[in-house]
Amino acid sequence: MNATTESPNDMSDMTQTPPNATQGGLRRYLPLLGIGTVAIIGAFTLRDYLTFETLRDNREALLAFRDSNLILTLGVFVAAYVAIVGFSLPGASIATLTGGFLFGTLTGSMVNVVAATAGASTIFLAARWGLGARLGAKLENSEGTVKQIKDGIDENQWSMLFLIRLVPAVPFFLANLIPAFLEVPLYRFVVSTFLGIIPGTVVFTSIGAGLGEVFARGETPDFGIIFEPHIIGPILGLAALSALPIVIKAVRGKKDL
């Protein structure tokens, strides 16, 4: 029999990572890098434009444009709102107020919720495509406390998703990223985002719908209204309801020990 030998060069060629694999890996991060870059640039270039003062100073022009081009106004507004949320740009609260100011509480709330959900889904998909699968696999293969936390979230995904949307202390962009890193299915993210942001969105949209009178008096809207007992109470009640399944499972788990 003739023995075949492999040279060191042949073996090194076998262990080297194919160029296409490296390029494919880098390509996965491009959407997330693009969002991060735009977010940083927008934080410095748009913070002086996406403000309450800008809305106040241009209110008559906005209303006149809306009255002449309602469908176009809706389209432009939704696109702008999706971009603001999708790229984590400053001014999401002002955009919500603008939706109420231009379209009223009912229509404005529907438009704001749809646009915010679309923007949130954009950054969710970018984060999951770039880091979510790899990070999720690491968490799944980990041991100890990290694995227990991951399993706990997996067992209570719906409750946790609604909870982070309803609790005002959780920043909106974090509520978009955390589910991506925990491999939450897209449909669960979309449904929980759409339904979970409705209470807060309706409150801010209603404030925006009343901006005409606020502008006429030369005043600034009271954003602290969301923390009034009759407003924050029901929202926290919904948050507690979302957390109830988690509490029940934890109590049952202790009894089984």
Contacts in CASP RR format, 6 or more apart in sequence:
PFRMAT RR
TARGET T0000
AUTHOR 0000-0000-0000
METHOD contacts of the structure
MODEL  1
MNATTESPNDMSDMTQTPPNATQGGLRRYLPLLGIGTVAIIGAFTLRDYL
TFETLRDNREALLAFRDSNLILTLGVFVAAYVAIVGFSLPGASIATLTGG
FLFGTLTGSMVNVVAATAGASTIFLAARWGLGARLGAKLENSEGTVKQIK
DGIDENQWSMLFLIRLVPAVPFFLANLIPAFLEVPLYRFVVSTFLGIIPG
TVVFTSIGAGLGEVFARGETPDFGIIFEPHIIGPILGLAALSALPIVIKA
VRGKKDL
28 129 0 8 1.000
28 130 0 8 1.000
29 130 0 8 1.000
29 131 0 8 1.000
31 125 0 8 1.000
31 126 0 8 1.000
31 129 0 8 1.000
31 130 0 8 1.000
32 126 0 8 1.000
32 127 0 8 1.000
32 129 0 8 1.000
32 130 0 8 1.000
32 131 0 8 1.000
35 86 0 8 1.000
35 87 0 8 1.000
35 88 0 8 1.000
35 123 0 8 1.000
35 126 0 8 1.000
36 87 0 8 1.000
36 88 0 8 1.000
38 87 0 8 1.000
38 89 0 8 1.000
39 87 0 8 1.000
39 88 0 8 1.000
39 89 0 8 1.000
42 87 0 8 1.000
42 89 0 8 1.000
42 90 0 8 1.000
43 89 0 8 1.000
43 90 0 8 1.000
46 89 0 8 1.000
46 90 0 8 1.000
46 91 0 8 1.000
47 90 0 8 1.000
50 84 0 8 1.000
50 89 0 8 1.000
50 90 0 8 1.000
50 91 0 8 1.000
50 94 0 8 1.000
50 95 0 8 1.000
51 91 0 8 1.000
51 94 0 8 1.000
52 94 0 8 1.000
52 97 0 8 1.000
52 220 0 8 1.000
52 221 0 8 1.000
54 94 0 8 1.000
55 62 0 8 1.000
55 94 0 8 1.000
55 97 0 8 1.000
55 98 0 8 1.000
55 101 0 8 1.000
55 211 0 8 1.000
56 215 0 8 1.000
59 101 0 8 1.000
59 211 0 8 1.000
59 212 0 8 1.000
59 215 0 8 1.000
62 98 0 8 1.000
62 101 0 8 1.000
62 102 0 8 1.000
63 102 0 8 1.000
65 73 0 8 1.000
66 73 0 8 1.000
66 102 0 8 1.000
66 103 0 8 1.000
73 102 0 8 1.000
74 103 0 8 1.000
74 111 0 8 1.000
77 95 0 8 1.000
77 98 0 8 1.000
77 99 0 8 1.000
77 102 0 8 1.000
77 111 0 8 1.000
77 115 0 8 1.000
78 111 0 8 1.000
78 114 0 8 1.000
78 115 0 8 1.000
78 118 0 8 1.000
80 95 0 8 1.000
81 92 0 8 1.000
81 95 0 8 1.000
81 111 0 8 1.000
81 112 0 8 1.000
81 115 0 8 1.000
81 116 0 8 1.000
81 119 0 8 1.000
82 115 0 8 1.000
82 118 0 8 1.000
82 119 0 8 1.000
82 122 0 8 1.000
83 89 0 8 1.000
83 119 0 8 1.000
84 90 0 8 1.000
84 91 0 8 1.000
84 92 0 8 1.000
84 95 0 8 1.000
85 92 0 8 1.000
85 115 0 8 1.000
85 116 0 8 1.000
85 118 0 8 1.000
85 119 0 8 1.000
85 120 0 8 1.000
85 122 0 8 1.000
85 123 0 8 1.000
85 172 0 8 1.000
86 119 0 8 1.000
86 120 0 8 1.000
86 122 0 8 1.000
86 123 0 8 1.000
87 123 0 8 1.000
88 123 0 8 1.000
88 173 0 8 1.000
92 116 0 8 1.000
92 172 0 8 1.000
93 204 0 8 1.000
93 223 0 8 1.000
95 112 0 8 1.000
95 115 0 8 1.000
96 112 0 8 1.000
96 116 0 8 1.000
96 201 0 8 1.000
96 204 0 8 1.000
96 205 0 8 1.000
96 208 0 8 1.000
97 204 0 8 1.000
97 205 0 8 1.000
97 207 0 8 1.000
97 208 0 8 1.000
97 211 0 8 1.000
97 221 0 8 1.000
98 208 0 8 1.000
99 108 0 8 1.000
99 111 0 8 1.000
99 112 0 8 1.000
99 205 0 8 1.000
99 208 0 8 1.000
100 108 0 8 1.000
100 109 0 8 1.000
100 112 0 8 1.000
100 205 0 8 1.000
100 206 0 8 1.000
100 208 0 8 1.000
100 209 0 8 1.000
100 210 0 8 1.000
100 211 0 8 1.000
101 208 0 8 1.000
101 209 0 8 1.000
101 210 0 8 1.000
101 211 0 8 1.000
101 212 0 8 1.000
102 108 0 8 1.000
103 111 0 8 1.000
104 205 0 8 1.000
104 208 0 8 1.000
104 209 0 8 1.000
105 202 0 8 1.000
105 205 0 8 1.000
105 206 0 8 1.000
105 209 0 8 1.000
108 205 0 8 1.000
108 209 0 8 1.000
109 198 0 8 1.000
109 201 0 8 1.000
109 202 0 8 1.000
109 205 0 8 1.000
109 206 0 8 1.000
112 201 0 8 1.000
112 204 0 8 1.000
112 205 0 8 1.000
113 194 0 8 1.000
113 197 0 8 1.000
113 198 0 8 1.000
113 201 0 8 1.000
114 194 0 8 1.000
116 193 0 8 1.000
116 197 0 8 1.000
116 201 0 8 1.000
117 190 0 8 1.000
117 193 0 8 1.000
117 194 0 8 1.000
117 197 0 8 1.000
120 172 0 8 1.000
120 175 0 8 1.000
120 176 0 8 1.000
120 189 0 8 1.000
120 193 0 8 1.000
121 186 0 8 1.000
121 189 0 8 1.000
121 190 0 8 1.000
121 193 0 8 1.000
123 173 0 8 1.000
123 176 0 8 1.000
123 177 0 8 1.000
123 180 0 8 1.000
124 176 0 8 1.000
124 177 0 8 1.000
124 179 0 8 1.000
124 180 0 8 1.000
124 186 0 8 1.000
124 189 0 8 1.000
125 180 0 8 1.000
125 186 0 8 1.000
127 176 0 8 1.000
127 177 0 8 1.000
127 180 0 8 1.000
127 181 0 8 1.000
128 180 0 8 1.000
128 181 0 8 1.000
128 183 0 8 1.000
131 180 0 8 1.000
131 181 0 8 1.000
132 180 0 8 1.000
132 181 0 8 1.000
132 183 0 8 1.000
133 183 0 8 1.000
135 181 0 8 1.000
136 150 0 8 1.000
136 181 0 8 1.000
136 182 0 8 1.000
136 183 0 8 1.000
139 146 0 8 1.000
139 147 0 8 1.000
139 150 0 8 1.000
139 182 0 8 1.000
140 147 0 8 1.000
140 150 0 8 1.000
142 150 0 8 1.000
150 182 0 8 1.000
153 160 0 8 1.000
153 182 0 8 1.000
154 182 0 8 1.000
155 249 0 8 1.000
156 245 0 8 1.000
156 246 0 8 1.000
156 249 0 8 1.000
157 184 0 8 1.000
157 188 0 8 1.000
158 188 0 8 1.000
158 192 0 8 1.000
158 245 0 8 1.000
159 242 0 8 1.000
159 243 0 8 1.000
159 244 0 8 1.000
159 245 0 8 1.000
159 246 0 8 1.000
160 246 0 8 1.000
161 179 0 8 1.000
161 184 0 8 1.000
161 188 0 8 1.000
161 189 0 8 1.000
161 192 0 8 1.000
161 193 0 8 1.000
162 192 0 8 1.000
162 195 0 8 1.000
162 196 0 8 1.000
162 238 0 8 1.000
162 239 0 8 1.000
162 242 0 8 1.000
163 239 0 8 1.000
163 242 0 8 1.000
163 243 0 8 1.000
163 246 0 8 1.000
164 170 0 8 1.000
164 174 0 8 1.000
164 175 0 8 1.000
164 178 0 8 1.000
165 175 0 8 1.000
165 192 0 8 1.000
165 193 0 8 1.000
165 195 0 8 1.000
165 196 0 8 1.000
165 197 0 8 1.000
166 196 0 8 1.000
166 199 0 8 1.000
166 235 0 8 1.000
166 236 0 8 1.000
166 238 0 8 1.000
166 239 0 8 1.000
166 242 0 8 1.000
167 236 0 8 1.000
167 239 0 8 1.000
168 226 0 8 1.000
168 232 0 8 1.000
168 235 0 8 1.000
175 193 0 8 1.000
176 193 0 8 1.000
179 188 0 8 1.000
179 189 0 8 1.000
180 189 0 8 1.000
199 234 0 8 1.000
199 235 0 8 1.000
199 238 0 8 1.000
200 226 0 8 1.000
200 235 0 8 1.000
203 225 0 8 1.000
203 226 0 8 1.000
203 231 0 8 1.000
204 223 0 8 1.000
204 226 0 8 1.000
207 221 0 8 1.000
207 222 0 8 1.000
207 223 0 8 1.000
207 225 0 8 1.000
208 221 0 8 1.000
210 221 0 8 1.000
211 221 0 8 1.000
214 220 0 8 1.000
214 221 0 8 1.000
225 231 0 8 1.000
226 232 0 8 1.000
226 235 0 8 1.000
END
